[in-house]
């Protein structure tokens, strides 16, 4: 008995003679031409979908008394070796046959990879630890076969120097003494994986600082640093191998500091009021003495955001007092 069920048959097939048909049980159902895919018949005993012979012949298990055909796996195409850059993806494929359909288990250096059980293995974002020999074990009920190893080479990540993004190189900042200056000294690094950047101050005025983690530069010039131009050099360094660095340069010009003055005085109710003028930025301290030489003491201190400011001295009951204005820091 021969039953051709849902087969694709070459177009040059020759149907058996009438004598063969009369002496053999030859059945056909749902066959197609292998080249065109069109339905074909060859004059055999055609079955219908409700025919008990079709139901029996279409199930190999029933037809062959529960016997299931088995075929050991055969690898047609082994996975191919490849080289990728760090962080890129890699894909391995295997083509195999077998009855029933084979199962797959990918291995790296002979160790099973969890969840890697299809004919294709995808590796996204490769790391250096992904490099090695990849093979796949193909299995059916009739046995197993292991592919030839495919080598994956992962190129080490490139190590490039960081680049400053701020401030613009050569910028000149102008401010008064006593003003707090903050400059964002930021940088980027294109290396993958991302590297840690650290900042330092190579050159700068006394009292200046830079945050080693963020690159933020801070400085409050003192009155002694007025009327000066101060070069600054920031350095950013990555933690690659080897460490690579970049520098950024800018200048800070501190304006000259005029002496403070008293532009108006008033005496009312036994209290003295002084109106002080001067440059915005420094701290202003009002000192008092009874003899102009010694014993100066502080009676008032401020960092006035707006100048001038007015100070009212408390009544002292003394016949005379002397006041002076001091700026700092």
C-alpha positions in Angstrom: 0.0 0.0 0.0 1.2 3.5 -0.9 -0.5 6.7 0.2 0.6 10.0 -1.1 -0.8 12.6 1.3 -0.1 16.3 0.9 3.1 15.7 -1.1 5.0 18.0 -3.4 5.9 15.9 -6.5 8.2 16.7 -9.3 6.5 17.6 -12.6 8.2 14.8 -14.5 6.6 12.1 -12.4 4.9 9.4 -14.5 1.7 7.9 -13.1 1.6 4.1 -12.9 -0.1 2.0 -15.5 -3.7 0.7 -15.2 -2.3 -2.8 -14.5 -0.4 -1.4 -11.5 -3.4 0.5 -10.2 -5.5 -2.7 -10.4 -3.0 -4.7 -8.4 -1.8 -2.2 -5.8 -3.5 0.1 -3.3 -2.3 3.5 -4.4 -4.0 6.5 -2.8 -3.6 10.2 -3.3 -4.8 13.4 -1.5 -3.9 17.0 -1.5 -0.7 16.7 -3.6 0.9 19.7 -5.4 3.4 20.3 -8.2 6.9 20.8 -6.6 7.7 23.6 -9.1 4.5 25.6 -9.3 2.7 24.6 -6.1 -0.5 23.9 -8.1 -2.7 20.9 -7.2 -2.0 17.8 -9.2 -3.5 14.3 -9.5 -2.0 11.2 -11.2 -5.0 9.0 -11.7 -4.5 7.1 -8.4 -7.3 6.2 -6.0 -8.3 9.7 -4.8 -9.4 10.0 -1.2 -11.6 12.6 0.4 -11.1 14.3 3.8 -13.9 12.2 5.3 -12.7 8.9 3.9 -11.6 6.5 6.8 -8.6 5.5 4.6 -7.5 9.2 4.6 -7.8 9.4 8.3 -5.7 6.3 8.7 -3.1 7.1 6.1 -2.6 10.7 7.2 -1.5 9.6 10.7 1.8 7.7 10.6 1.4 6.7 14.2 -1.9 5.0 13.6 -1.0 3.6 10.2 2.2 2.1 11.5 0.8 0.8 14.8 2.2 3.6 16.9 5.7 3.5 15.4 7.2 7.0 15.0 9.9 7.4 12.4 13.2 8.7 13.6 16.2 10.2 11.9 19.4 11.2 13.5 20.2 14.9 13.2 22.4 16.1 10.4 24.0 19.6 10.4 23.9 21.1 6.9 25.5 24.5 7.8 27.7 25.1 10.8 27.8 28.4 12.6 30.5 30.8 11.2 33.2 32.6 13.2 33.1 36.3 13.4 34.8 39.4 14.9 32.8 42.3 16.4 33.6 45.5 18.2 32.9 45.8 21.9 29.2 46.6 22.4 28.1 45.4 18.9 25.8 42.5 18.4 26.7 39.0 17.1 24.5 36.3 15.6 25.2 32.6 15.1 23.0 30.3 12.9 22.9 26.6 12.3 20.9 24.7 9.7 20.1 21.0 10.6 17.7 18.3 9.7 16.2 15.3 11.6 13.0 13.5 12.5 11.3 14.6 14.5 12.3 18.2 14.3 15.6 18.7 16.2 16.1 20.6 19.4 19.1 23.0 20.0 21.4 23.9 22.8 24.1 26.5 22.3 27.3 26.3 24.3 30.2 28.7 25.0 33.5 27.0 25.5 31.6 23.7 26.1 29.2 25.2 28.8 25.4 25.4 28.1 24.0 28.9 27.6 20.8 29.4 29.5 17.8 30.0 27.2 19.8 29.5 24.0 17.7 26.7 22.5 16.8 27.8 19.0 18.6 27.5 15.6 19.7 31.1 15.9 21.8 32.6 18.8 21.6 36.4 19.2 24.1 38.3 21.4 23.3 41.9 21.9 25.8 44.4 23.3 28.8 42.0 23.4 31.3 42.3 26.2 34.9 41.0 26.3 33.7 38.0 28.3 31.5 37.0 25.4 34.5 36.0 23.3 35.2 32.3 22.9 34.1 29.2 21.0 30.4 28.8 20.3 28.9 25.4 19.3 25.4 24.0 19.2 24.2 20.5 20.2 21.5 19.3 17.8 19.3 16.5 19.1 16.4 14.2 18.0 15.1 11.0 19.4 17.6 9.2 17.3 20.7 10.9 18.8 22.7 14.1 19.0 25.4 15.8 17.0 27.6 18.9 17.9 28.5 21.5 15.4 32.0 22.6 14.7 33.0 25.6 17.0 32.6 29.1 15.7 35.0 31.6 17.3 33.8 35.0 18.4 36.4 37.7 18.8 35.4 40.9 20.6 37.7 43.8 19.9 38.6 45.8 23.0 36.9 49.1 23.4 38.7 52.1 22.1 40.3 54.5 24.6 40.0 58.1 23.5 40.7 61.2 25.4 37.8 63.2 26.9 36.7 66.5 25.5 35.7 69.7 27.3 32.3 71.0 26.4 32.3 74.0 28.7 33.4 76.7 29.2 34.4 77.9 25.7 38.2 77.8 25.6 39.7 81.3 26.0 36.7 82.8 27.7 37.5 85.9 29.9 35.3 86.3 33.0 35.2 89.8 34.5 34.0 90.4 38.0 34.6 92.5 41.2 36.5 91.4 44.2 34.3 89.6 46.7 31.9 88.2 44.0 31.4 84.4 44.0 32.3 83.0 40.6 31.0 79.6 39.5 32.1 78.1 36.1 30.8 74.8 34.8 33.8 72.9 33.6 32.1 69.9 32.0 33.5 67.3 29.6 32.4 64.2 27.7 34.0 60.9 26.8 32.8 58.8 23.8 34.4 55.6 25.0 32.1 52.5 25.5 31.6 51.5 28.2 31.3 55.0 29.7 34.4 55.9 31.7 34.6 57.9 34.9 36.0 61.4 34.5 37.8 63.3 37.2 38.7 67.0 37.2 41.7 68.9 38.7 43.0 72.5 38.7 46.4 72.7 37.0 46.8 76.5 37.3 44.6 79.1 39.0 44.5 81.9 41.5 44.9 81.4 45.2 41.6 80.3 46.9 40.1 78.8 43.7 38.8 75.2 43.8 37.4 72.6 41.3 35.0 69.8 42.2 36.8 66.7 41.2 33.6 64.8 40.3 31.6 67.5 38.4 34.3 69.9 37.1 32.6 72.9 38.7 35.2 75.7 39.3 34.5 78.2 42.1 36.4 81.2 43.3 35.7 84.4 45.4 38.6 86.8 44.8 39.8 88.7 47.8 40.3 92.5 47.8 44.0 91.9 47.6 43.4 90.2 44.2 41.6 93.2 42.8 43.0 94.7 39.6 44.4 91.4 38.4 44.2 89.0 35.5 44.3 85.3 36.5 44.9 82.4 34.0 43.1 79.2 34.8 43.8 75.7 33.4 41.4 72.8 34.1 42.3 69.2 33.5 39.9 66.3 32.9 41.2 62.7 33.1 39.4 59.4 32.3 40.0 56.1 34.0 40.9 54.2 30.8 44.0 52.2 30.2 46.1 54.3 29.9 44.6 57.4 31.5 44.0 60.1 29.0 43.5 63.8 29.7 42.4 67.1 28.2 42.9 70.7 29.3 40.8 73.8 29.1 42.0 77.4 29.5 40.2 80.6 30.5 41.0 83.8 32.3 39.4 85.8 35.1 39.8 89.5 35.3 39.2 91.1 38.7 38.3 94.8 38.5 40.2 97.5 40.4 38.6 98.2 43.8 37.9 101.9 44.6 38.0 103.0 48.2 34.6 103.1 49.9 33.3 106.5 51.0 30.7 108.1 53.2 28.5 110.3 51.1 26.0 111.5 53.7 25.7 111.7 57.5 22.7 112.5 59.7 22.2 112.9 63.4 18.8 112.5 64.8 17.7 111.6 68.3 21.2 111.0 69.4 21.9 108.4 66.7 24.3 108.8 63.8 23.4 107.5 60.3 26.1 106.9 57.7 25.5 106.3 54.0 28.3 104.2 52.6 29.2 104.0 48.9 31.5 101.5 47.2 31.8 98.7 44.7 29.4 95.8 44.9 31.0 92.5 45.8 33.2 92.9 48.9 32.0 92.6 52.5 31.7 96.0 54.2 32.5 96.3 57.9 31.9 99.4 60.0 34.5 99.9 62.7 34.4 102.3 65.6 37.1 103.8 67.9 37.4 106.6 70.4 40.9 107.8 69.5 41.6 107.0 65.8 44.6 105.0 66.7 43.7 101.9 68.7 40.7 100.0 69.9 38.9 99.6 66.6 35.9 97.3 67.0 33.3 96.0 64.7 29.8 97.4 65.1 28.3 96.3 61.7 29.1 94.0 58.8 27.3 93.2 55.6 27.7 92.0 52.0 25.4 94.5 50.5 23.9 93.3 47.2 23.0 96.9 46.3 25.1 99.9 47.0 25.1 102.4 48.7 23.8 101.2 52.1 23.0 103.2 55.3 24.2 102.3 58.8 22.7 103.8 61.9 25.0 103.7 64.9 23.5 103.1 68.4 23.8 105.9 70.9 26.9 105.5 72.9 26.8 108.4 75.4 30.4 109.2 74.6 31.5 112.7 73.8 33.0 111.5 70.5 33.5 108.4 68.3 35.3 107.8 65.1 34.0 105.4 62.3 35.8 103.9 59.4 34.8 101.4 56.6 36.8 98.3 55.9 36.3 96.0 52.9 37.1 92.3 52.6 37.7 89.5 52.4 
